[in-house]
Amino acid sequence: MRPLQDVVVIDLSQNLAGPYCTQTLGDLGATVIKIEPPAGDPARAWGPPFWGGDSTIFLSANRNKKAVTLDLKQAEDCAILHEYVAGADVFVQSFRAGVAEKLGFGEASLRAMHPRLIYCSVSAYGASGPLRDQPGYDPLMQAHAGLISVTGHPGQPARVGTSIVDIGTGLWAAIGILAALRERDATGQGTHVGAALFETALAWNAYHIMGYLAGGNVPGPVGTAFPLIAPYDAFPTRDGRLMIAAANDGLFARLCDALELHTLRDDARTATNPDRVAARAFVNEHVTAATLRHTTVELEAKLRAAGVPCAPVLDVSQVVNDPQTVATGMLQKIGMEGAPDYTAVAAPITFDGVRPDASAVPPPRSR
């Protein structure tokens, strides 16, 4: 399926959030024309590691695109971009506030010329508030929206180890564009879609924020645990760690039976999940004593046989070679000039069991 095969997207975004949005549209069949400045998208140099001359973070967000270099400080190149926009359905930009307008490609002017155009702005802090004109990057938003405060270990807060705010904002922008395309089918009119890093970070932190609003609870980092459920943590084994998620009373009973923790199962302090959360240290002490008697493989097999959700804690090299990863077909070895082993991490979605094609490799810089 290529549901967006009749959609043309002009992509002026750089770095990660905007490019991830437009890659998503490209995976769904859209024709994406990536407009780069003479120096190229800065993300091309965000490394090492590099693969075939570009950073792997650039490669992860720019497949299924065509690249065109334009210097928008030059009138003739601006005229070329206007020609592209005239044949487009979607325009995506991630400039700092006011830059698009200064270049002549602001939302009001483009939509006045092209009423059917869907104009998407990807920004740091959104269109309102005292910081609306400020730039921003993923870790700044993780810090400002409280994500760092609830990540890591007590006394050692940490950034989430992947760019979840950038990627999440890209996905929200893509969702907004898809909704706008559907609305245009009904009305014939385009719209202005806005997606902001800070707002995405707030959304990721929703249940923590609601917990504070409901009762004044200020959460902190709890390592691999989940603060609302117990036992729900990465427990040590003889040779590693296994994430165990006993998310309800029935699963807790199964866990105790599988680990022969019958006394723990029947203790009044573990009767309900709120009881277990209150007695987390007591519960985890007993579960840990039991898990340390097994290797990770042995414990995983035992708990899966008992119907207890669990998963080994793997590093990236182990993930790549994991049988479940291989079975998904998400790692597509394609190869490209300068990188014969180039492998794409494909879109995490299927249509009637078929995954969108990731074989259109990220474009080299145009000259």
C-alpha positions as CSV (number, residue, x, y, z in Angstrom):
1,M,0.0,0.0,0.0
2,R,1.1,3.5,-0.8
3,P,-1.9,5.5,0.4
4,L,-0.1,8.9,-0.1
5,Q,1.2,8.2,-3.6
6,D,-0.6,11.3,-5.0
7,V,0.7,13.6,-2.3
8,V,3.7,15.9,-2.8
9,V,5.6,17.2,0.2
10,I,8.1,20.0,0.2
11,D,10.4,19.5,3.2
12,L,12.4,22.5,4.5
13,S,12.9,20.9,7.9
14,Q,16.3,19.9,9.3
15,N,17.8,18.0,12.2
16,L,15.4,15.2,13.4
17,A,11.8,16.1,14.3
18,G,10.7,17.5,10.9
19,P,12.7,15.0,8.8
20,Y,11.1,12.1,10.8
21,C,7.7,13.5,10.0
22,T,8.4,13.7,6.3
23,Q,10.1,10.3,6.2
24,T,6.9,8.9,7.7
25,L,4.9,10.5,4.9
26,G,7.4,9.2,2.4
27,D,7.1,5.6,3.8
28,L,3.4,5.9,3.2
29,G,4.0,6.7,-0.5
30,A,4.3,10.5,-0.6
31,T,6.8,12.2,-2.9
32,V,9.1,14.1,-0.6
33,I,11.4,16.8,-1.9
34,K,13.9,17.7,0.7
35,I,15.2,21.3,0.3
36,E,18.7,21.7,1.9
37,P,20.9,24.8,2.2
38,P,24.3,24.8,0.5
39,A,25.9,23.5,3.7
40,G,23.4,20.6,3.9
41,D,21.2,19.5,6.7
42,P,23.3,19.9,9.9
43,A,22.2,16.4,11.0
44,R,24.4,14.9,8.2
45,A,27.4,15.8,10.4
46,W,25.9,14.6,13.7
47,G,28.4,11.9,14.4
48,P,30.3,9.6,14.5
49,P,29.1,7.1,13.7
50,F,28.8,7.7,10.0
51,W,27.8,5.4,7.2
52,G,28.5,6.1,3.6
53,G,29.5,9.7,4.4
54,D,26.4,10.8,6.5
55,S,25.6,10.4,10.2
56,T,23.4,7.4,11.1
57,I,21.0,9.8,12.8
58,F,20.5,11.6,9.4
59,L,20.1,8.2,7.7
60,S,17.5,7.2,10.2
61,A,15.1,10.0,9.3
62,N,15.6,10.8,5.6
63,R,14.8,7.8,3.4
64,N,12.2,8.0,0.6
65,K,13.2,11.5,-0.2
66,K,14.7,13.5,-3.1
67,A,17.3,16.1,-2.2
68,V,17.5,19.6,-3.8
69,T,20.0,22.2,-2.7
70,L,18.7,25.8,-2.7
71,D,20.2,29.0,-1.2
72,L,17.1,30.8,-0.1
73,K,19.0,34.0,0.4
74,Q,19.2,34.2,-3.4
75,A,16.2,35.4,-5.4
76,E,16.6,32.8,-8.2
77,D,16.6,29.9,-5.7
78,C,13.5,31.3,-4.0
79,A,11.8,31.4,-7.3
80,I,12.6,27.7,-7.8
81,L,11.2,26.9,-4.4
82,H,8.0,28.7,-5.3
83,E,7.7,26.5,-8.4
84,Y,8.0,23.4,-6.2
85,V,5.4,24.7,-3.8
86,A,2.9,25.4,-6.6
87,G,2.8,21.7,-7.3
88,A,2.7,20.6,-3.7
89,D,0.1,19.4,-1.2
90,V,2.2,19.8,2.0
91,F,4.9,22.2,3.1
92,V,6.9,21.4,6.2
93,Q,9.3,23.8,7.8
94,S,11.2,24.0,11.2
95,F,12.8,27.4,11.1
96,R,13.0,29.6,14.1
97,A,10.1,32.0,14.6
98,G,10.0,34.7,11.8
99,V,12.6,33.1,9.5
100,A,10.1,31.6,7.1
101,E,8.3,34.9,6.8
102,K,11.6,36.8,6.2
103,L,12.4,34.4,3.4
104,G,8.9,34.8,1.8
105,F,7.6,31.4,2.8
106,G,5.5,32.1,5.8
107,E,2.2,30.3,6.3
108,A,0.0,33.3,5.5
109,S,1.6,34.2,2.2
110,L,1.9,30.6,0.9
111,R,-1.7,29.7,1.9
112,A,-3.0,32.9,0.3
113,M,-1.4,31.8,-3.0
114,H,-2.3,28.2,-2.6
115,P,-5.5,27.7,-0.5
116,R,-5.3,23.9,-0.7
117,L,-1.8,23.8,0.7
118,I,-1.3,22.1,4.1
119,Y,1.4,24.1,5.9
120,C,3.1,22.4,8.8
121,S,5.3,24.3,11.3
122,V,7.6,22.2,13.6
123,S,8.8,24.4,16.4
124,A,10.5,24.3,19.8
125,Y,8.0,25.9,22.1
126,G,4.9,26.4,19.9
127,A,3.1,29.5,18.8
128,S,2.4,31.1,22.2
129,G,4.0,31.8,25.5
130,P,7.1,33.7,26.6
131,L,9.5,31.2,24.9
132,R,7.7,31.0,21.6
133,D,10.7,32.6,19.8
134,Q,13.4,30.4,21.3
135,P,15.2,27.5,19.6
136,G,15.2,24.1,21.2
137,Y,16.6,20.6,21.1
138,D,15.4,17.3,22.4
139,P,17.4,17.2,25.7
140,L,16.3,20.8,26.5
141,M,12.7,19.7,26.2
142,Q,13.2,16.6,28.3
143,A,14.7,18.8,31.0
144,H,12.0,21.6,30.8
145,A,9.0,19.3,30.7
146,G,10.1,17.1,33.6
147,L,11.1,14.0,31.7
148,I,14.7,14.0,33.0
149,S,13.4,14.4,36.6
150,V,11.6,11.1,36.4
151,T,14.3,9.2,34.4
152,G,17.4,7.5,35.8
153,H,18.0,6.5,39.4
154,P,17.3,8.4,42.7
155,G,19.9,11.2,43.0
156,Q,21.0,10.5,39.4
157,P,18.4,11.8,36.9
158,A,19.1,11.1,33.3
159,R,18.1,12.0,29.8
160,V,16.0,9.3,28.0
161,G,18.5,7.4,25.9
162,T,16.9,8.1,22.5
163,S,15.5,11.3,21.0
164,I,11.9,10.6,22.0
165,V,10.8,14.2,21.9
166,D,12.1,14.8,18.4
167,I,10.7,11.5,17.1
168,G,7.4,12.0,18.9
169,T,7.0,15.5,17.5
170,G,7.6,14.2,14.0
171,L,4.9,11.6,14.5
172,W,2.4,14.2,15.9
173,A,3.2,16.4,12.9
174,A,2.6,13.5,10.5
175,I,-0.7,12.7,12.3
176,G,-1.8,16.3,12.0
177,I,-0.9,16.4,8.3
178,L,-2.9,13.2,7.7
179,A,-5.9,14.6,9.4
180,A,-5.5,17.9,7.4
181,L,-5.4,15.9,4.2
182,R,-8.6,14.1,5.2
183,E,-10.3,17.5,6.0
184,R,-9.1,18.9,2.7
185,D,-10.9,16.0,0.9
186,A,-14.1,17.2,2.5
187,T,-13.7,21.0,2.3
188,G,-11.1,21.6,-0.5
189,Q,-9.2,23.9,1.9
190,G,-5.7,23.5,3.4
191,T,-4.8,24.3,7.0
192,H,-1.9,25.2,9.3
193,V,-0.6,22.2,11.3
194,G,1.6,23.0,14.3
195,A,3.7,20.6,16.3
196,A,6.1,21.6,19.0
197,L,8.8,19.8,20.9
198,F,7.9,21.2,24.3
199,E,4.2,20.2,23.9
200,T,5.2,16.7,22.8
201,A,7.4,16.4,25.9
202,L,4.5,17.5,28.1
203,A,2.3,14.9,26.5
204,W,4.9,12.1,27.2
205,N,4.8,13.2,30.8
206,A,0.9,13.2,31.0
207,Y,0.2,10.7,33.8
208,H,3.0,12.2,36.0
209,I,1.6,15.7,35.5
210,M,-1.9,14.4,36.2
211,G,-0.7,12.7,39.4
212,Y,0.7,16.0,40.6
213,L,-2.5,17.8,39.7
214,A,-4.7,15.2,41.4
215,G,-2.8,15.0,44.7
216,G,0.4,17.1,44.7
217,N,2.6,14.0,44.1
218,V,6.0,15.0,42.7
219,P,7.5,11.9,41.2
220,G,11.2,11.2,40.9
221,P,13.4,8.7,39.1
222,V,13.0,5.1,40.0
223,G,15.4,3.3,37.7
224,T,13.8,0.5,35.7
225,A,10.8,0.3,38.0
226,F,7.3,1.6,37.2
227,P,6.1,3.7,40.1
228,L,2.4,2.8,39.9
229,I,2.8,-1.0,39.8
230,A,4.8,-3.6,41.9
231,P,6.6,-5.8,41.2
232,Y,7.4,-4.2,37.9
233,D,11.1,-3.8,37.4
234,A,14.3,-5.3,36.0
235,F,15.3,-8.0,38.4
236,P,18.9,-9.5,38.7
237,T,19.6,-13.0,37.6
238,R,22.8,-15.0,37.8
239,D,24.1,-13.6,34.6
240,G,22.0,-10.5,33.7
241,R,18.6,-8.9,34.3
242,L,15.1,-9.7,33.4
243,M,12.3,-7.2,33.2
244,I,9.2,-8.6,35.0
245,A,5.8,-6.9,34.7
246,A,3.3,-8.4,37.2
247,A,0.7,-5.8,36.3
248,N,-2.3,-7.1,38.2
249,D,-3.2,-9.4,41.1
250,G,-3.5,-12.5,38.9
251,L,-0.1,-12.0,37.3
252,F,1.4,-11.4,40.8
253,A,0.0,-14.7,41.9
254,R,1.4,-16.5,38.9
255,L,4.8,-14.9,39.5
256,C,4.8,-16.1,43.1
257,D,3.7,-19.6,42.1
258,A,6.4,-19.8,39.4
259,L,9.1,-18.7,41.8
260,E,7.7,-20.7,44.8
261,L,7.1,-17.5,46.7
262,H,3.8,-18.7,48.3
263,T,4.4,-16.9,51.6
264,L,4.8,-13.6,49.7
265,R,1.7,-14.3,47.7
266,D,-0.4,-14.8,50.8
267,D,1.1,-12.0,52.9
268,A,-1.5,-9.3,53.8
269,R,1.0,-6.6,52.6
270,T,0.7,-7.9,49.0
271,A,-3.0,-8.4,48.7
272,T,-3.6,-5.6,46.1
273,N,-1.4,-3.6,43.8
274,P,-1.7,-0.5,46.0
275,D,-0.5,-2.6,48.9
276,R,2.4,-3.9,46.9
277,V,3.4,-0.4,45.7
278,A,3.4,0.7,49.4
279,A,5.5,-2.3,50.3
280,R,7.7,-2.3,47.1
281,A,11.0,-2.8,49.0
282,F,9.6,-5.8,50.8
283,V,8.2,-7.3,47.6
284,N,11.3,-6.7,45.6
285,E,13.6,-8.2,48.2
286,H,11.8,-11.5,48.0
287,V,11.5,-11.5,44.3
288,T,15.2,-10.7,43.9
289,A,16.2,-13.5,46.1
290,A,14.3,-15.9,43.9
291,T,15.4,-14.5,40.5
292,L,19.1,-14.7,41.5
293,R,18.8,-18.5,41.6
294,H,18.3,-18.6,37.8
295,T,20.1,-17.5,34.6
296,T,18.3,-15.0,32.5
297,V,17.4,-17.6,29.9
298,E,16.1,-20.1,32.5
299,L,14.1,-17.4,34.3
300,E,12.6,-16.1,31.1
301,A,11.5,-19.6,30.0
302,K,10.0,-20.3,33.5
303,L,8.0,-17.1,33.7
304,R,6.8,-17.2,30.1
305,A,5.6,-20.8,30.7
306,A,3.7,-19.5,33.7
307,G,2.1,-16.7,31.7
308,V,4.1,-13.9,33.4
309,P,5.1,-11.0,31.1
310,C,8.8,-10.6,31.0
311,A,11.7,-9.6,28.7
312,P,15.5,-9.7,28.9
313,V,17.4,-6.5,29.2
314,L,19.4,-6.4,25.9
315,D,22.0,-4.1,24.5
316,V,21.7,-2.9,20.9
317,S,24.0,-5.6,19.5
318,Q,21.8,-8.2,21.1
319,V,18.6,-6.5,19.9
320,V,19.8,-6.6,16.2
321,N,20.4,-10.3,16.4
322,D,17.4,-11.2,18.5
323,P,15.0,-13.7,16.8
324,Q,12.0,-11.6,17.4
325,T,13.7,-8.5,15.8
326,V,14.7,-10.6,12.8
327,A,11.1,-12.0,12.5
328,T,9.6,-8.5,12.3
329,G,11.3,-7.7,9.0
330,M,12.0,-4.2,10.3
331,L,15.7,-4.4,9.6
332,Q,15.9,-4.2,5.8
333,K,19.4,-4.6,4.3
334,I,19.4,-2.6,1.2
335,G,22.9,-1.2,0.5
336,M,23.7,2.1,-1.1
337,E,26.6,3.9,-2.7
338,G,29.5,4.0,-0.3
339,A,27.7,1.7,2.2
340,P,27.0,-1.7,0.7
341,D,25.7,-3.0,4.1
342,Y,23.4,-0.1,4.6
343,T,20.3,-1.4,6.6
344,A,17.2,0.6,7.2
345,V,15.0,0.4,10.3
346,A,11.7,0.3,8.5
347,A,8.4,1.8,9.6
348,P,6.7,0.1,12.5
349,I,3.4,-0.5,10.8
350,T,2.0,-3.0,8.3
351,F,-1.0,-3.0,6.0
352,D,-2.5,-6.5,5.6
353,G,0.8,-7.8,6.9
354,V,2.9,-5.9,4.5
355,R,5.4,-3.3,5.8
356,P,6.0,-0.1,3.8
357,D,9.0,-0.3,1.5
358,A,12.2,1.3,3.0
359,S,14.4,0.6,-0.1
360,A,14.5,4.3,-1.3
361,V,17.7,5.2,0.6
362,P,18.4,8.6,2.0
363,P,19.6,11.0,-0.7
364,P,23.2,12.2,-0.9
365,R,23.7,15.9,-0.9
366,S,22.7,17.4,-4.2
367,R,25.2,19.7,-5.9
